[in-house]
Amino acid sequence: MSQAQIIPEIKPQQSIELLKELHILTREGKLNQDTRRKLKQVYHLYQFIEPLMADIIEHKHSLNLVDHGAGKSYLGFILYDLYLKQFENAHVYGIETRADLVKKSIDLANRLGFSQGMHFMQMTVEESIITKELPEKIDIVTALHACNTATDDAIRFGLAHNARYMVLVPCCQAEVASIFRKEKSSVLGKTPLSELWRHPIHTREFGSHLTNVLRCLQLEARGYQVTVTELVGWEHSMKNELIIAKKVGGFKKSA
């Protein structure tokens, strides 16, 4: 009996070694309360992305997915392990600026036998847009907990490559909130709207909300159909807004 059968939460096709490397399973191959919650979050995100990958594969029989701000690349590894490894022409590209994380991802892909379809590159967003190392056609762009303006960088990359889908989980949207704080003294009391960001916690949250609204409008303006939903329950994370964009047409003037 396989370990995946012993632990019913684990999908049958899942690599046990990968789950250990990602610290979703303990070194003994067990789940505790924290790792069981992490596994639930991973599968919850996967259920949103799997239909998008299936759509691309069905129509193209190939797929190029770029994960921006990949970090330790656990999203790319999970997507490849659960679904993409069965397809010869499916490729995941992890883009990350930290050399040590890129090296660790390359080493892990080699150990798991994933190196044919998983590729990791140390570069900035600007470099990734113009590099010849990436395919010209990118089907899906992901950015999981891309901090502050890194989400906007991922959107810019997706637009430059006319990506079919973008899957974004924004985090730490601080830029707009910093502008509110800078201008607060000159607007408080002069317009009722300033009450929306008078208190520091509201400054942060309203800035975050406005940032994501602007991102959705930008995507819609460029011909994407946008869906916004929760990634996980509120008990797991306050940064759980999931933006899924699908290219459906041309420019939308109203957005």
Protein Blocks (a to p, Z undefined) as FASTA:
>chain_A
ZZklmmmmbcfklcfklmmmnomacfkopacfklmmmmmmmmmmmmmmmmmmmmmmmmno
pacdddehklnommmmmmmmmmmmmpmkbccddddfblklmmmmmmmmmmnopmmmgccd
dddfklmmmpckbcfbdfbdcdehiahjlmmmmmmmmmmnopabdcdddehilklmmmmm
mmmmmmgopamklmmmmpmklmmmmmmmmmmmmmmmmmmmnopacddddfbdfklomclc
ccddddfbdcdfkZZ
